[in-house]
Amino acid sequence: MNSLDIINKRYNNDLYLTFFIKKTEKIVSALYLITDYLKEKEPLKWEVRKKAVNLFSEVMKLNDDSFSDKFKIFSTISFQIFEILSFLELASATNLISEDNHEVLKREFDLLLSLIKNNSIKINNQLSPYLGGDYFKVKDKSLRPKEIEDVLNSVKDINEDKGQFKYKGHNVFDSKKTKTDKITNNEKKISRRDKIIEILSKGQKLTIKDISKTISDCSEKTIQRELQSMLKDKLLNKEGERRWSRYSLISE
């Protein structure tokens, strides 16, 4: 049984906890790919890798029943993310990594911090003051293997290819290259969905117009289609009809 099977078995009601752990895994993998281009004697290379491994080890404690103090775990995770972000800022400022790579990683870390700050996770009936059960909780009848696969597919595989790596659907290059490939429609869709989840993670019930004020790179029609897709995937609740409709993250 692989690590994902263990997570799904233990947290079969917490689909978004699986998403949180898998996204962290992808971010750590991306950090390793970026730092692979740094010289062996560069201290930042090993410092970032060390802190990335420590972060993932802390996140995986959520999968261990022997760690009862979940509040402490989430506090440590937040602190470790801020540490890594500081090192990445330094690496970008000194041109050790490209601005593109820095921005991609910063955006993904910011999403994790947003989930930690605005929500709480219910784990083994223990409610953490950081991550909240209402957001991550998924009804038993709605948790099907395909839905788990869909969520995990929103975090794209990282593929190294000729001095570049592909992370979360974006082609970004090492510090010697600045050109990025055009984002496909499917990748934009993934990005929109992440943004909608982040906006609604504060527990608000918002209209399409409210959401479109934050997501300015697409039309209200496009956002409406994405919301309909998320309703179909049982990620959102909808109250009201037509222009009075309000959307919120699904809860039990």
SVG drawing of the C-alpha trace seen along z (x, -y; Angstrom):
<svg xmlns="http://www.w3.org/2000/svg" viewBox="-34 -44 65 46">
<polyline fill="none" stroke="black" stroke-width="0.4" points="0.0,0.0 1.5,-3.3 1.4,-6.6 -1.6,-7.9 -3.6,-4.7 -2.7,-5.0 -3.9,-8.7 -7.2,-7.9 -7.9,-5.0 -7.2,-6.9 -8.9,-10.1 -11.7,-8.8 -13.9,-11.8 -11.4,-14.5 -10.8,-14.8 -9.2,-18.2 -6.7,-17.0 -5.5,-14.6 -5.3,-17.6 -3.3,-19.6 -0.8,-16.8 -0.4,-16.0 0.1,-19.7 2.8,-19.9 4.5,-16.9 4.5,-18.5 5.8,-21.8 8.7,-20.0 9.5,-18.2 9.6,-21.5 12.0,-22.9 14.3,-20.0 14.2,-20.5 14.8,-24.3 17.8,-23.9 19.2,-21.1 20.5,-23.9 22.5,-25.6 26.1,-24.8 27.1,-22.1 29.0,-24.6 26.1,-27.0 24.8,-27.0 21.2,-28.0 20.9,-24.8 21.2,-22.6 19.4,-24.9 16.3,-25.0 16.3,-21.3 16.8,-20.6 13.9,-22.9 11.7,-21.4 12.2,-17.9 11.5,-19.1 8.2,-20.7 7.1,-17.5 7.9,-15.4 5.8,-17.7 2.9,-17.6 3.0,-13.8 2.6,-13.8 -1.1,-14.5 -1.2,-10.9 0.1,-9.6 -2.3,-8.9 0.5,-9.1 0.7,-12.9 -2.3,-14.2 -1.4,-17.9 -2.6,-18.9 -2.5,-22.6 1.2,-22.4 1.7,-20.6 -0.1,-23.3 1.8,-26.0 5.1,-24.4 4.0,-24.0 3.2,-27.7 6.5,-28.7 8.5,-26.3 6.7,-27.8 7.6,-31.3 11.2,-30.2 11.3,-28.7 9.7,-31.7 12.4,-33.9 15.2,-31.8 13.4,-31.8 13.2,-35.6 16.9,-35.8 17.7,-33.3 15.5,-35.3 17.1,-38.6 20.6,-37.3 19.5,-35.7 20.2,-32.2 16.7,-31.2 14.5,-32.9 11.7,-35.2 9.3,-32.9 10.2,-30.0 10.0,-32.2 6.5,-33.5 5.2,-30.0 6.4,-28.6 5.3,-31.7 1.8,-31.4 1.5,-27.8 2.9,-28.4 0.5,-31.3 -2.4,-28.9 -1.3,-26.5 -1.0,-29.4 -4.4,-30.6 -5.9,-27.2 -4.2,-27.1 -5.1,-30.6 -8.8,-30.7 -10.0,-27.1 -9.7,-24.2 -9.3,-20.5 -11.2,-17.9 -8.8,-15.0 -9.9,-11.9 -12.6,-14.1 -10.1,-16.7 -10.7,-20.2 -7.6,-22.3 -7.9,-26.1 -6.2,-26.5 -7.8,-24.2 -11.5,-23.7 -13.7,-20.6 -16.4,-22.5 -14.2,-23.2 -12.3,-19.9 -15.2,-17.6 -16.7,-15.6 -19.9,-13.5 -19.3,-9.8 -21.7,-9.3 -19.9,-11.9 -16.4,-10.5 -15.7,-8.3 -12.4,-7.3 -12.9,-9.4 -13.5,-12.6 -10.2,-11.9 -8.5,-11.5 -9.9,-14.7 -8.7,-16.7 -5.2,-15.2 -5.1,-15.8 -5.5,-19.6 -1.9,-19.4 0.0,-18.6 3.0,-16.3 6.4,-18.0 8.4,-16.9 12.0,-17.9 12.8,-18.5 15.8,-20.2 16.6,-22.7 13.0,-23.4 10.4,-21.9 6.6,-21.8 4.8,-22.7 1.0,-22.9 0.5,-23.2 3.1,-26.0 6.3,-25.7 8.9,-27.6 12.7,-27.8 15.9,-27.9 17.6,-31.2 19.4,-31.1 16.1,-31.2 13.3,-33.7 10.8,-32.7 7.7,-30.8 5.3,-28.8 1.8,-29.9 -0.7,-28.5 -3.3,-26.2 -7.0,-26.5 -7.0,-23.5 -4.2,-25.0 -6.2,-28.2 -9.2,-26.2 -7.1,-24.6 -5.8,-28.0 -9.3,-29.5 -10.6,-26.6 -7.7,-27.1 -8.5,-30.8 -12.2,-30.2 -11.4,-27.7 -9.1,-30.2 -11.7,-33.0 -14.5,-30.8 -12.2,-29.3 -13.1,-32.1 -16.6,-30.7 -18.4,-33.4 -21.4,-32.9 -20.6,-34.9 -22.2,-35.8 -20.6,-35.4 -20.1,-39.2 -18.4,-39.1 -16.0,-36.4 -15.3,-38.1 -14.0,-41.2 -11.1,-39.1 -10.6,-37.0 -10.0,-39.7 -8.4,-37.6 -11.6,-36.1 -15.3,-37.0 -18.3,-36.4 -19.5,-33.8 -16.3,-31.9 -16.5,-32.0 -20.1,-30.9 -19.1,-27.8 -16.4,-27.0 -18.8,-27.3 -21.3,-25.0 -18.4,-22.5 -17.5,-22.7 -21.2,-22.2 -21.2,-19.0 -18.0,-17.8 -19.7,-18.4 -17.2,-21.0 -19.7,-23.8 -23.2,-24.6 -25.5,-27.0 -28.3,-29.0 -30.8,-31.1 -31.4,-31.3 -29.9,-33.3 -28.2,-36.5 -29.1,-36.1 -27.3,-32.8 -24.7,-32.5 -21.9,-29.9 -20.0,-28.5 -17.7,-25.5 -19.5,-22.3 -19.9,-21.2 -21.6,-18.4"/>
</svg>
